[in-house]
Amino acid sequence: MDIKTNGNGLLMFEGIAEKEMLMYKAVIEMIQENYDINSIKVSDITGRAGIGKGTAYEYFGSKEEIIVKALFYDTYVHILNVEKIMKQNKNFKEKYYLLMDYLEEKLPNTKATGNLIKIFMGNYEVKDNFRIEVEKIQQSTTCPISHVEGMIDDFMLQGYEEGIFNQGKKVMRRSVFATQVTGYIYCIINHYYAGEFTREEARDFSYQGLIKLLNV
């Protein structure tokens, strides 16, 4: 996946036009402002992106396609940022703590990715056309799920090779990783369990829980 940044700081994916990216950015901004994706109009998107409404249909077949692809775009951006952390020349524990740093810093600005996750889990009531567009991407080669799984597998392999935990099965490792990361996000959202934990205690609790569960 070849990526570059344009003069406006917009992350550009190879094969996707800048006007498409501007529409994605507009959708992500609106979601950050708590727009319901069901109520967003094409004119809202193009107006904010600074392009004509007719231009949208040169690139997309529907409003739903624009919005769903914008959700996936935002998700890819975060995946690539996490991947940079995972590729650093650091040990397993250092990377895990850097991941928690990233989550804490970026969580307030991840509503678009959060909405996509909610759609996956059935926790966001959207029109059928949105689900159809999500399914199209899930079935395509551009779906990020397999990429994320591979990234987690590589990270877990590093921990095993460092002798931190037992071999275990890939699916178990993914499940434990997801559980502990989700738990830390819950800590952040609830301000470290309403003051019961300090930031450092919450981080240590997440990491130690990961190690303990992988050594069962």
PyMOL commands that place a pseudoatom at each C-alpha (Angstrom):
pseudoatom trace, name=CA, resn=MET, resi=1, chain=A, elem=C, hetatm=0, pos=[0.000, 0.000, 0.000]
pseudoatom trace, name=CA, resn=ASP, resi=2, chain=A, elem=C, hetatm=0, pos=[1.797, 3.151, -1.189]
pseudoatom trace, name=CA, resn=ILE, resi=3, chain=A, elem=C, hetatm=0, pos=[0.939, 6.285, 0.774]
pseudoatom trace, name=CA, resn=LYS, resi=4, chain=A, elem=C, hetatm=0, pos=[2.147, 9.856, 0.711]
pseudoatom trace, name=CA, resn=THR, resi=5, chain=A, elem=C, hetatm=0, pos=[1.094, 13.198, 2.198]
pseudoatom trace, name=CA, resn=ASN, resi=6, chain=A, elem=C, hetatm=0, pos=[0.048, 16.159, 0.070]
pseudoatom trace, name=CA, resn=GLY, resi=7, chain=A, elem=C, hetatm=0, pos=[0.775, 19.846, 0.712]
pseudoatom trace, name=CA, resn=ASN, resi=8, chain=A, elem=C, hetatm=0, pos=[-2.286, 20.162, 2.951]
pseudoatom trace, name=CA, resn=GLY, resi=9, chain=A, elem=C, hetatm=0, pos=[-1.182, 17.313, 5.191]
pseudoatom trace, name=CA, resn=LEU, resi=10, chain=A, elem=C, hetatm=0, pos=[-3.843, 14.972, 3.782]
pseudoatom trace, name=CA, resn=LEU, resi=11, chain=A, elem=C, hetatm=0, pos=[-2.807, 11.333, 3.730]
pseudoatom trace, name=CA, resn=MET, resi=12, chain=A, elem=C, hetatm=0, pos=[-2.945, 10.172, 0.108]
pseudoatom trace, name=CA, resn=PHE, resi=13, chain=A, elem=C, hetatm=0, pos=[-3.413, 6.534, -0.864]
pseudoatom trace, name=CA, resn=GLU, resi=14, chain=A, elem=C, hetatm=0, pos=[-2.109, 5.474, -4.265]
pseudoatom trace, name=CA, resn=GLY, resi=15, chain=A, elem=C, hetatm=0, pos=[-4.897, 5.172, -6.826]
pseudoatom trace, name=CA, resn=ILE, resi=16, chain=A, elem=C, hetatm=0, pos=[-7.308, 7.496, -4.996]
pseudoatom trace, name=CA, resn=ALA, resi=17, chain=A, elem=C, hetatm=0, pos=[-7.827, 11.034, -6.320]
pseudoatom trace, name=CA, resn=GLU, resi=18, chain=A, elem=C, hetatm=0, pos=[-7.334, 14.060, -4.094]
pseudoatom trace, name=CA, resn=LYS, resi=19, chain=A, elem=C, hetatm=0, pos=[-10.976, 15.090, -4.505]
pseudoatom trace, name=CA, resn=GLU, resi=20, chain=A, elem=C, hetatm=0, pos=[-12.009, 11.714, -3.100]
pseudoatom trace, name=CA, resn=MET, resi=21, chain=A, elem=C, hetatm=0, pos=[-9.723, 12.280, -0.134]
pseudoatom trace, name=CA, resn=LEU, resi=22, chain=A, elem=C, hetatm=0, pos=[-11.219, 15.739, 0.430]
pseudoatom trace, name=CA, resn=MET, resi=23, chain=A, elem=C, hetatm=0, pos=[-14.668, 14.187, 0.594]
pseudoatom trace, name=CA, resn=TYR, resi=24, chain=A, elem=C, hetatm=0, pos=[-13.425, 11.595, 3.089]
pseudoatom trace, name=CA, resn=LYS, resi=25, chain=A, elem=C, hetatm=0, pos=[-11.941, 14.373, 5.207]
pseudoatom trace, name=CA, resn=ALA, resi=26, chain=A, elem=C, hetatm=0, pos=[-15.250, 16.260, 5.115]
pseudoatom trace, name=CA, resn=VAL, resi=27, chain=A, elem=C, hetatm=0, pos=[-17.186, 13.194, 6.281]
pseudoatom trace, name=CA, resn=ILE, resi=28, chain=A, elem=C, hetatm=0, pos=[-14.694, 12.510, 9.094]
pseudoatom trace, name=CA, resn=GLU, resi=29, chain=A, elem=C, hetatm=0, pos=[-14.923, 16.128, 10.277]
pseudoatom trace, name=CA, resn=MET, resi=30, chain=A, elem=C, hetatm=0, pos=[-18.721, 15.978, 10.375]
pseudoatom trace, name=CA, resn=ILE, resi=31, chain=A, elem=C, hetatm=0, pos=[-18.680, 12.744, 12.338]
pseudoatom trace, name=CA, resn=GLN, resi=32, chain=A, elem=C, hetatm=0, pos=[-16.249, 14.335, 14.807]
pseudoatom trace, name=CA, resn=GLU, resi=33, chain=A, elem=C, hetatm=0, pos=[-18.891, 17.048, 15.187]
pseudoatom trace, name=CA, resn=ASN, resi=34, chain=A, elem=C, hetatm=0, pos=[-21.445, 14.333, 16.044]
pseudoatom trace, name=CA, resn=TYR, resi=35, chain=A, elem=C, hetatm=0, pos=[-23.378, 14.268, 12.777]
pseudoatom trace, name=CA, resn=ASP, resi=36, chain=A, elem=C, hetatm=0, pos=[-25.459, 11.106, 12.409]
pseudoatom trace, name=CA, resn=ILE, resi=37, chain=A, elem=C, hetatm=0, pos=[-24.188, 9.375, 9.258]
pseudoatom trace, name=CA, resn=ASN, resi=38, chain=A, elem=C, hetatm=0, pos=[-27.778, 8.612, 8.273]
pseudoatom trace, name=CA, resn=SER, resi=39, chain=A, elem=C, hetatm=0, pos=[-28.538, 12.323, 8.013]
pseudoatom trace, name=CA, resn=ILE, resi=40, chain=A, elem=C, hetatm=0, pos=[-25.434, 13.492, 6.114]
pseudoatom trace, name=CA, resn=LYS, resi=41, chain=A, elem=C, hetatm=0, pos=[-26.218, 14.651, 2.566]
pseudoatom trace, name=CA, resn=VAL, resi=42, chain=A, elem=C, hetatm=0, pos=[-24.002, 14.654, -0.506]
pseudoatom trace, name=CA, resn=SER, resi=43, chain=A, elem=C, hetatm=0, pos=[-24.301, 18.457, -0.616]
pseudoatom trace, name=CA, resn=ASP, resi=44, chain=A, elem=C, hetatm=0, pos=[-23.038, 18.622, 2.991]
pseudoatom trace, name=CA, resn=ILE, resi=45, chain=A, elem=C, hetatm=0, pos=[-19.978, 16.604, 2.010]
pseudoatom trace, name=CA, resn=THR, resi=46, chain=A, elem=C, hetatm=0, pos=[-19.134, 18.434, -1.212]
pseudoatom trace, name=CA, resn=GLY, resi=47, chain=A, elem=C, hetatm=0, pos=[-19.830, 21.839, 0.324]
pseudoatom trace, name=CA, resn=ARG, resi=48, chain=A, elem=C, hetatm=0, pos=[-17.362, 21.204, 3.110]
pseudoatom trace, name=CA, resn=ALA, resi=49, chain=A, elem=C, hetatm=0, pos=[-14.864, 19.636, 0.686]
pseudoatom trace, name=CA, resn=GLY, resi=50, chain=A, elem=C, hetatm=0, pos=[-15.042, 22.724, -1.526]
pseudoatom trace, name=CA, resn=ILE, resi=51, chain=A, elem=C, hetatm=0, pos=[-16.112, 20.902, -4.682]
pseudoatom trace, name=CA, resn=GLY, resi=52, chain=A, elem=C, hetatm=0, pos=[-19.280, 20.788, -6.795]
pseudoatom trace, name=CA, resn=LYS, resi=53, chain=A, elem=C, hetatm=0, pos=[-22.030, 18.329, -5.882]
pseudoatom trace, name=CA, resn=GLY, resi=54, chain=A, elem=C, hetatm=0, pos=[-21.889, 16.760, -9.343]
pseudoatom trace, name=CA, resn=THR, resi=55, chain=A, elem=C, hetatm=0, pos=[-18.208, 15.980, -8.854]
pseudoatom trace, name=CA, resn=ALA, resi=56, chain=A, elem=C, hetatm=0, pos=[-19.085, 13.461, -6.144]
pseudoatom trace, name=CA, resn=TYR, resi=57, chain=A, elem=C, hetatm=0, pos=[-20.848, 11.265, -8.674]
pseudoatom trace, name=CA, resn=GLU, resi=58, chain=A, elem=C, hetatm=0, pos=[-17.774, 11.219, -10.889]
pseudoatom trace, name=CA, resn=TYR, resi=59, chain=A, elem=C, hetatm=0, pos=[-16.093, 9.144, -8.167]
pseudoatom trace, name=CA, resn=PHE, resi=60, chain=A, elem=C, hetatm=0, pos=[-18.905, 7.481, -6.223]
pseudoatom trace, name=CA, resn=GLY, resi=61, chain=A, elem=C, hetatm=0, pos=[-22.200, 5.837, -6.996]
pseudoatom trace, name=CA, resn=SER, resi=62, chain=A, elem=C, hetatm=0, pos=[-24.014, 6.960, -3.869]
pseudoatom trace, name=CA, resn=LYS, resi=63, chain=A, elem=C, hetatm=0, pos=[-23.858, 8.951, -0.648]
pseudoatom trace, name=CA, resn=GLU, resi=64, chain=A, elem=C, hetatm=0, pos=[-23.528, 5.719, 1.291]
pseudoatom trace, name=CA, resn=GLU, resi=65, chain=A, elem=C, hetatm=0, pos=[-20.442, 4.715, -0.686]
pseudoatom trace, name=CA, resn=ILE, resi=66, chain=A, elem=C, hetatm=0, pos=[-18.731, 8.027, 0.100]
pseudoatom trace, name=CA, resn=ILE, resi=67, chain=A, elem=C, hetatm=0, pos=[-19.460, 7.784, 3.810]
pseudoatom trace, name=CA, resn=VAL, resi=68, chain=A, elem=C, hetatm=0, pos=[-18.521, 4.129, 4.245]
pseudoatom trace, name=CA, resn=LYS, resi=69, chain=A, elem=C, hetatm=0, pos=[-15.275, 4.578, 2.326]
pseudoatom trace, name=CA, resn=ALA, resi=70, chain=A, elem=C, hetatm=0, pos=[-14.525, 7.614, 4.514]
pseudoatom trace, name=CA, resn=LEU, resi=71, chain=A, elem=C, hetatm=0, pos=[-14.968, 5.429, 7.612]
pseudoatom trace, name=CA, resn=PHE, resi=72, chain=A, elem=C, hetatm=0, pos=[-12.555, 2.873, 6.179]
pseudoatom trace, name=CA, resn=TYR, resi=73, chain=A, elem=C, hetatm=0, pos=[-10.121, 5.639, 5.202]
pseudoatom trace, name=CA, resn=ASP, resi=74, chain=A, elem=C, hetatm=0, pos=[-10.033, 6.913, 8.790]
pseudoatom trace, name=CA, resn=THR, resi=75, chain=A, elem=C, hetatm=0, pos=[-9.522, 3.352, 10.022]
pseudoatom trace, name=CA, resn=TYR, resi=76, chain=A, elem=C, hetatm=0, pos=[-6.616, 2.823, 7.604]
pseudoatom trace, name=CA, resn=VAL, resi=77, chain=A, elem=C, hetatm=0, pos=[-4.943, 6.002, 8.841]
pseudoatom trace, name=CA, resn=HIS, resi=78, chain=A, elem=C, hetatm=0, pos=[-4.988, 4.729, 12.423]
pseudoatom trace, name=CA, resn=ILE, resi=79, chain=A, elem=C, hetatm=0, pos=[-3.859, 1.257, 11.366]
pseudoatom trace, name=CA, resn=LEU, resi=80, chain=A, elem=C, hetatm=0, pos=[-0.869, 2.731, 9.545]
pseudoatom trace, name=CA, resn=ASN, resi=81, chain=A, elem=C, hetatm=0, pos=[0.048, 4.860, 12.554]
pseudoatom trace, name=CA, resn=VAL, resi=82, chain=A, elem=C, hetatm=0, pos=[-0.094, 1.814, 14.819]
pseudoatom trace, name=CA, resn=GLU, resi=83, chain=A, elem=C, hetatm=0, pos=[1.957, -0.138, 12.280]
pseudoatom trace, name=CA, resn=LYS, resi=84, chain=A, elem=C, hetatm=0, pos=[4.704, 2.477, 12.559]
pseudoatom trace, name=CA, resn=ILE, resi=85, chain=A, elem=C, hetatm=0, pos=[4.807, 1.821, 16.300]
pseudoatom trace, name=CA, resn=MET, resi=86, chain=A, elem=C, hetatm=0, pos=[4.965, -1.937, 15.765]
pseudoatom trace, name=CA, resn=LYS, resi=87, chain=A, elem=C, hetatm=0, pos=[7.859, -1.601, 13.319]
pseudoatom trace, name=CA, resn=GLN, resi=88, chain=A, elem=C, hetatm=0, pos=[10.040, 0.368, 15.712]
pseudoatom trace, name=CA, resn=ASN, resi=89, chain=A, elem=C, hetatm=0, pos=[13.204, -1.259, 16.990]
pseudoatom trace, name=CA, resn=LYS, resi=90, chain=A, elem=C, hetatm=0, pos=[11.871, -1.682, 20.517]
pseudoatom trace, name=CA, resn=ASN, resi=91, chain=A, elem=C, hetatm=0, pos=[11.000, -4.610, 22.743]
pseudoatom trace, name=CA, resn=PHE, resi=92, chain=A, elem=C, hetatm=0, pos=[7.503, -6.007, 23.215]
pseudoatom trace, name=CA, resn=LYS, resi=93, chain=A, elem=C, hetatm=0, pos=[6.707, -4.110, 26.408]
pseudoatom trace, name=CA, resn=GLU, resi=94, chain=A, elem=C, hetatm=0, pos=[7.945, -0.783, 25.044]
pseudoatom trace, name=CA, resn=LYS, resi=95, chain=A, elem=C, hetatm=0, pos=[5.764, -1.165, 21.955]
pseudoatom trace, name=CA, resn=TYR, resi=96, chain=A, elem=C, hetatm=0, pos=[2.705, -2.039, 24.032]
pseudoatom trace, name=CA, resn=TYR, resi=97, chain=A, elem=C, hetatm=0, pos=[3.135, 1.096, 26.143]
pseudoatom trace, name=CA, resn=LEU, resi=98, chain=A, elem=C, hetatm=0, pos=[3.647, 3.197, 22.995]
pseudoatom trace, name=CA, resn=LEU, resi=99, chain=A, elem=C, hetatm=0, pos=[0.398, 1.738, 21.683]
pseudoatom trace, name=CA, resn=MET, resi=100, chain=A, elem=C, hetatm=0, pos=[-1.374, 2.844, 24.871]
pseudoatom trace, name=CA, resn=ASP, resi=101, chain=A, elem=C, hetatm=0, pos=[0.149, 6.316, 24.430]
pseudoatom trace, name=CA, resn=TYR, resi=102, chain=A, elem=C, hetatm=0, pos=[-1.267, 6.449, 20.911]
pseudoatom trace, name=CA, resn=LEU, resi=103, chain=A, elem=C, hetatm=0, pos=[-4.716, 5.304, 22.034]
pseudoatom trace, name=CA, resn=GLU, resi=104, chain=A, elem=C, hetatm=0, pos=[-4.845, 7.925, 24.759]
pseudoatom trace, name=CA, resn=GLU, resi=105, chain=A, elem=C, hetatm=0, pos=[-3.724, 10.711, 22.446]
pseudoatom trace, name=CA, resn=LYS, resi=106, chain=A, elem=C, hetatm=0, pos=[-5.913, 9.831, 19.466]
pseudoatom trace, name=CA, resn=LEU, resi=107, chain=A, elem=C, hetatm=0, pos=[-9.056, 8.395, 21.056]
pseudoatom trace, name=CA, resn=PRO, resi=108, chain=A, elem=C, hetatm=0, pos=[-10.928, 11.745, 21.094]
pseudoatom trace, name=CA, resn=ASN, resi=109, chain=A, elem=C, hetatm=0, pos=[-10.427, 11.974, 17.308]
pseudoatom trace, name=CA, resn=THR, resi=110, chain=A, elem=C, hetatm=0, pos=[-11.470, 8.465, 16.297]
pseudoatom trace, name=CA, resn=LYS, resi=111, chain=A, elem=C, hetatm=0, pos=[-15.247, 8.809, 16.039]
pseudoatom trace, name=CA, resn=ALA, resi=112, chain=A, elem=C, hetatm=0, pos=[-15.306, 7.755, 12.369]
pseudoatom trace, name=CA, resn=THR, resi=113, chain=A, elem=C, hetatm=0, pos=[-13.401, 4.549, 13.106]
pseudoatom trace, name=CA, resn=GLY, resi=114, chain=A, elem=C, hetatm=0, pos=[-15.584, 4.071, 16.166]
pseudoatom trace, name=CA, resn=ASN, resi=115, chain=A, elem=C, hetatm=0, pos=[-18.720, 4.310, 14.036]
pseudoatom trace, name=CA, resn=LEU, resi=116, chain=A, elem=C, hetatm=0, pos=[-17.368, 1.673, 11.658]
pseudoatom trace, name=CA, resn=ILE, resi=117, chain=A, elem=C, hetatm=0, pos=[-16.694, -0.668, 14.568]
pseudoatom trace, name=CA, resn=LYS, resi=118, chain=A, elem=C, hetatm=0, pos=[-20.215, -0.052, 15.879]
pseudoatom trace, name=CA, resn=ILE, resi=119, chain=A, elem=C, hetatm=0, pos=[-21.654, -0.938, 12.462]
pseudoatom trace, name=CA, resn=PHE, resi=120, chain=A, elem=C, hetatm=0, pos=[-19.603, -4.152, 12.418]
pseudoatom trace, name=CA, resn=MET, resi=121, chain=A, elem=C, hetatm=0, pos=[-20.908, -5.029, 15.871]
pseudoatom trace, name=CA, resn=GLY, resi=122, chain=A, elem=C, hetatm=0, pos=[-24.499, -4.093, 15.086]
pseudoatom trace, name=CA, resn=ASN, resi=123, chain=A, elem=C, hetatm=0, pos=[-24.490, -1.258, 17.638]
pseudoatom trace, name=CA, resn=TYR, resi=124, chain=A, elem=C, hetatm=0, pos=[-25.153, 1.545, 15.146]
pseudoatom trace, name=CA, resn=GLU, resi=125, chain=A, elem=C, hetatm=0, pos=[-28.555, 1.630, 13.491]
pseudoatom trace, name=CA, resn=VAL, resi=126, chain=A, elem=C, hetatm=0, pos=[-27.927, 2.468, 9.828]
pseudoatom trace, name=CA, resn=LYS, resi=127, chain=A, elem=C, hetatm=0, pos=[-29.896, 2.099, 6.632]
pseudoatom trace, name=CA, resn=ASP, resi=128, chain=A, elem=C, hetatm=0, pos=[-29.485, -1.106, 4.631]
pseudoatom trace, name=CA, resn=ASN, resi=129, chain=A, elem=C, hetatm=0, pos=[-27.547, 0.726, 1.902]
pseudoatom trace, name=CA, resn=PHE, resi=130, chain=A, elem=C, hetatm=0, pos=[-24.784, 1.477, 4.397]
pseudoatom trace, name=CA, resn=ARG, resi=131, chain=A, elem=C, hetatm=0, pos=[-24.502, -2.175, 5.382]
pseudoatom trace, name=CA, resn=ILE, resi=132, chain=A, elem=C, hetatm=0, pos=[-24.376, -3.184, 1.729]
pseudoatom trace, name=CA, resn=GLU, resi=133, chain=A, elem=C, hetatm=0, pos=[-21.420, -0.836, 1.165]
pseudoatom trace, name=CA, resn=VAL, resi=134, chain=A, elem=C, hetatm=0, pos=[-19.636, -2.163, 4.264]
pseudoatom trace, name=CA, resn=GLU, resi=135, chain=A, elem=C, hetatm=0, pos=[-20.120, -5.738, 3.030]
pseudoatom trace, name=CA, resn=LYS, resi=136, chain=A, elem=C, hetatm=0, pos=[-18.669, -4.819, -0.377]
pseudoatom trace, name=CA, resn=ILE, resi=137, chain=A, elem=C, hetatm=0, pos=[-15.455, -3.628, 1.230]
pseudoatom trace, name=CA, resn=GLN, resi=138, chain=A, elem=C, hetatm=0, pos=[-15.359, -6.591, 3.622]
pseudoatom trace, name=CA, resn=GLN, resi=139, chain=A, elem=C, hetatm=0, pos=[-15.391, -8.871, 0.585]
pseudoatom trace, name=CA, resn=SER, resi=140, chain=A, elem=C, hetatm=0, pos=[-12.728, -6.885, -1.272]
pseudoatom trace, name=CA, resn=THR, resi=141, chain=A, elem=C, hetatm=0, pos=[-8.939, -7.037, -1.097]
pseudoatom trace, name=CA, resn=THR, resi=142, chain=A, elem=C, hetatm=0, pos=[-8.872, -3.577, 0.515]
pseudoatom trace, name=CA, resn=CYS, resi=143, chain=A, elem=C, hetatm=0, pos=[-10.551, -4.684, 3.754]
pseudoatom trace, name=CA, resn=PRO, resi=144, chain=A, elem=C, hetatm=0, pos=[-8.208, -3.863, 6.671]
pseudoatom trace, name=CA, resn=ILE, resi=145, chain=A, elem=C, hetatm=0, pos=[-9.214, -6.795, 8.887]
pseudoatom trace, name=CA, resn=SER, resi=146, chain=A, elem=C, hetatm=0, pos=[-6.656, -9.281, 7.572]
pseudoatom trace, name=CA, resn=HIS, resi=147, chain=A, elem=C, hetatm=0, pos=[-3.957, -6.593, 7.691]
pseudoatom trace, name=CA, resn=VAL, resi=148, chain=A, elem=C, hetatm=0, pos=[-4.729, -5.900, 11.354]
pseudoatom trace, name=CA, resn=GLU, resi=149, chain=A, elem=C, hetatm=0, pos=[-4.718, -9.601, 12.190]
pseudoatom trace, name=CA, resn=GLY, resi=150, chain=A, elem=C, hetatm=0, pos=[-1.316, -10.001, 10.558]
pseudoatom trace, name=CA, resn=MET, resi=151, chain=A, elem=C, hetatm=0, pos=[0.034, -7.028, 12.479]
pseudoatom trace, name=CA, resn=ILE, resi=152, chain=A, elem=C, hetatm=0, pos=[-1.211, -8.472, 15.788]
pseudoatom trace, name=CA, resn=ASP, resi=153, chain=A, elem=C, hetatm=0, pos=[0.226, -11.893, 14.922]
pseudoatom trace, name=CA, resn=ASP, resi=154, chain=A, elem=C, hetatm=0, pos=[3.660, -10.388, 14.231]
pseudoatom trace, name=CA, resn=PHE, resi=155, chain=A, elem=C, hetatm=0, pos=[3.549, -8.434, 17.484]
pseudoatom trace, name=CA, resn=MET, resi=156, chain=A, elem=C, hetatm=0, pos=[2.515, -11.483, 19.492]
pseudoatom trace, name=CA, resn=LEU, resi=157, chain=A, elem=C, hetatm=0, pos=[5.281, -13.521, 17.846]
pseudoatom trace, name=CA, resn=GLN, resi=158, chain=A, elem=C, hetatm=0, pos=[7.807, -10.964, 19.057]
pseudoatom trace, name=CA, resn=GLY, resi=159, chain=A, elem=C, hetatm=0, pos=[6.553, -11.414, 22.624]
pseudoatom trace, name=CA, resn=TYR, resi=160, chain=A, elem=C, hetatm=0, pos=[6.847, -15.173, 22.336]
pseudoatom trace, name=CA, resn=GLU, resi=161, chain=A, elem=C, hetatm=0, pos=[10.356, -14.946, 20.895]
pseudoatom trace, name=CA, resn=GLU, resi=162, chain=A, elem=C, hetatm=0, pos=[11.371, -12.685, 23.789]
pseudoatom trace, name=CA, resn=GLY, resi=163, chain=A, elem=C, hetatm=0, pos=[10.179, -15.422, 26.165]
pseudoatom trace, name=CA, resn=ILE, resi=164, chain=A, elem=C, hetatm=0, pos=[7.447, -13.281, 27.697]
pseudoatom trace, name=CA, resn=PHE, resi=165, chain=A, elem=C, hetatm=0, pos=[4.623, -15.769, 27.182]
pseudoatom trace, name=CA, resn=ASN, resi=166, chain=A, elem=C, hetatm=0, pos=[3.847, -19.261, 25.897]
pseudoatom trace, name=CA, resn=GLN, resi=167, chain=A, elem=C, hetatm=0, pos=[3.343, -20.200, 22.258]
pseudoatom trace, name=CA, resn=GLY, resi=168, chain=A, elem=C, hetatm=0, pos=[-0.467, -20.315, 22.238]
pseudoatom trace, name=CA, resn=LYS, resi=169, chain=A, elem=C, hetatm=0, pos=[-2.756, -20.231, 19.235]
pseudoatom trace, name=CA, resn=LYS, resi=170, chain=A, elem=C, hetatm=0, pos=[-3.068, -17.198, 16.970]
pseudoatom trace, name=CA, resn=VAL, resi=171, chain=A, elem=C, hetatm=0, pos=[-6.783, -16.817, 17.542]
pseudoatom trace, name=CA, resn=MET, resi=172, chain=A, elem=C, hetatm=0, pos=[-6.259, -16.872, 21.323]
pseudoatom trace, name=CA, resn=ARG, resi=173, chain=A, elem=C, hetatm=0, pos=[-3.491, -14.282, 21.112]
pseudoatom trace, name=CA, resn=ARG, resi=174, chain=A, elem=C, hetatm=0, pos=[-5.671, -11.989, 18.981]
pseudoatom trace, name=CA, resn=SER, resi=175, chain=A, elem=C, hetatm=0, pos=[-8.565, -12.357, 21.406]
pseudoatom trace, name=CA, resn=VAL, resi=176, chain=A, elem=C, hetatm=0, pos=[-6.428, -11.581, 24.466]
pseudoatom trace, name=CA, resn=PHE, resi=177, chain=A, elem=C, hetatm=0, pos=[-4.799, -8.605, 22.739]
pseudoatom trace, name=CA, resn=ALA, resi=178, chain=A, elem=C, hetatm=0, pos=[-8.191, -7.199, 21.695]
pseudoatom trace, name=CA, resn=THR, resi=179, chain=A, elem=C, hetatm=0, pos=[-9.586, -7.718, 25.204]
pseudoatom trace, name=CA, resn=GLN, resi=180, chain=A, elem=C, hetatm=0, pos=[-6.748, -5.898, 26.940]
pseudoatom trace, name=CA, resn=VAL, resi=181, chain=A, elem=C, hetatm=0, pos=[-6.630, -3.025, 24.454]
pseudoatom trace, name=CA, resn=THR, resi=182, chain=A, elem=C, hetatm=0, pos=[-10.409, -2.599, 24.738]
pseudoatom trace, name=CA, resn=GLY, resi=183, chain=A, elem=C, hetatm=0, pos=[-10.057, -2.650, 28.514]
pseudoatom trace, name=CA, resn=TYR, resi=184, chain=A, elem=C, hetatm=0, pos=[-7.510, 0.146, 28.409]
pseudoatom trace, name=CA, resn=ILE, resi=185, chain=A, elem=C, hetatm=0, pos=[-9.758, 2.195, 26.135]
pseudoatom trace, name=CA, resn=TYR, resi=186, chain=A, elem=C, hetatm=0, pos=[-12.515, 1.710, 28.735]
pseudoatom trace, name=CA, resn=CYS, resi=187, chain=A, elem=C, hetatm=0, pos=[-10.107, 3.028, 31.384]
pseudoatom trace, name=CA, resn=ILE, resi=188, chain=A, elem=C, hetatm=0, pos=[-9.407, 6.119, 29.288]
pseudoatom trace, name=CA, resn=ILE, resi=189, chain=A, elem=C, hetatm=0, pos=[-13.064, 6.819, 28.545]
pseudoatom trace, name=CA, resn=ASN, resi=190, chain=A, elem=C, hetatm=0, pos=[-13.946, 6.464, 32.221]
pseudoatom trace, name=CA, resn=HIS, resi=191, chain=A, elem=C, hetatm=0, pos=[-10.964, 8.533, 33.365]
pseudoatom trace, name=CA, resn=TYR, resi=192, chain=A, elem=C, hetatm=0, pos=[-9.104, 5.537, 34.757]
pseudoatom trace, name=CA, resn=TYR, resi=193, chain=A, elem=C, hetatm=0, pos=[-12.181, 4.079, 36.427]
pseudoatom trace, name=CA, resn=ALA, resi=194, chain=A, elem=C, hetatm=0, pos=[-13.297, 7.406, 37.929]
pseudoatom trace, name=CA, resn=GLY, resi=195, chain=A, elem=C, hetatm=0, pos=[-10.038, 7.954, 39.774]
pseudoatom trace, name=CA, resn=GLU, resi=196, chain=A, elem=C, hetatm=0, pos=[-9.571, 4.415, 41.090]
pseudoatom trace, name=CA, resn=PHE, resi=197, chain=A, elem=C, hetatm=0, pos=[-6.459, 4.037, 38.912]
pseudoatom trace, name=CA, resn=THR, resi=198, chain=A, elem=C, hetatm=0, pos=[-3.685, 6.446, 38.076]
pseudoatom trace, name=CA, resn=ARG, resi=199, chain=A, elem=C, hetatm=0, pos=[-2.598, 6.551, 34.445]
pseudoatom trace, name=CA, resn=GLU, resi=200, chain=A, elem=C, hetatm=0, pos=[0.471, 4.463, 35.257]
pseudoatom trace, name=CA, resn=GLU, resi=201, chain=A, elem=C, hetatm=0, pos=[-1.559, 1.913, 37.215]
pseudoatom trace, name=CA, resn=ALA, resi=202, chain=A, elem=C, hetatm=0, pos=[-4.060, 1.549, 34.382]
pseudoatom trace, name=CA, resn=ARG, resi=203, chain=A, elem=C, hetatm=0, pos=[-1.254, 0.960, 31.873]
pseudoatom trace, name=CA, resn=ASP, resi=204, chain=A, elem=C, hetatm=0, pos=[0.494, -1.583, 34.099]
pseudoatom trace, name=CA, resn=PHE, resi=205, chain=A, elem=C, hetatm=0, pos=[-2.815, -3.330, 34.792]
pseudoatom trace, name=CA, resn=SER, resi=206, chain=A, elem=C, hetatm=0, pos=[-3.449, -3.696, 31.044]
pseudoatom trace, name=CA, resn=TYR, resi=207, chain=A, elem=C, hetatm=0, pos=[0.041, -4.991, 30.297]
pseudoatom trace, name=CA, resn=GLN, resi=208, chain=A, elem=C, hetatm=0, pos=[0.219, -7.401, 33.217]
pseudoatom trace, name=CA, resn=GLY, resi=209, chain=A, elem=C, hetatm=0, pos=[-3.236, -8.711, 32.334]
pseudoatom trace, name=CA, resn=LEU, resi=210, chain=A, elem=C, hetatm=0, pos=[-2.065, -9.393, 28.801]
pseudoatom trace, name=CA, resn=ILE, resi=211, chain=A, elem=C, hetatm=0, pos=[0.969, -11.347, 29.987]
pseudoatom trace, name=CA, resn=LYS, resi=212, chain=A, elem=C, hetatm=0, pos=[-0.994, -13.296, 32.594]
pseudoatom trace, name=CA, resn=LEU, resi=213, chain=A, elem=C, hetatm=0, pos=[-3.700, -14.359, 30.139]
pseudoatom trace, name=CA, resn=LEU, resi=214, chain=A, elem=C, hetatm=0, pos=[-1.123, -15.426, 27.554]
pseudoatom trace, name=CA, resn=ASN, resi=215, chain=A, elem=C, hetatm=0, pos=[0.620, -17.597, 30.090]
pseudoatom trace, name=CA, resn=VAL, resi=216, chain=A, elem=C, hetatm=0, pos=[-2.437, -19.541, 31.219]
for i in range(1, 216): cmd.bond("trace and resi %d" % i, "trace and resi %d" % (i + 1))
show_as sticks, trace
zoom trace
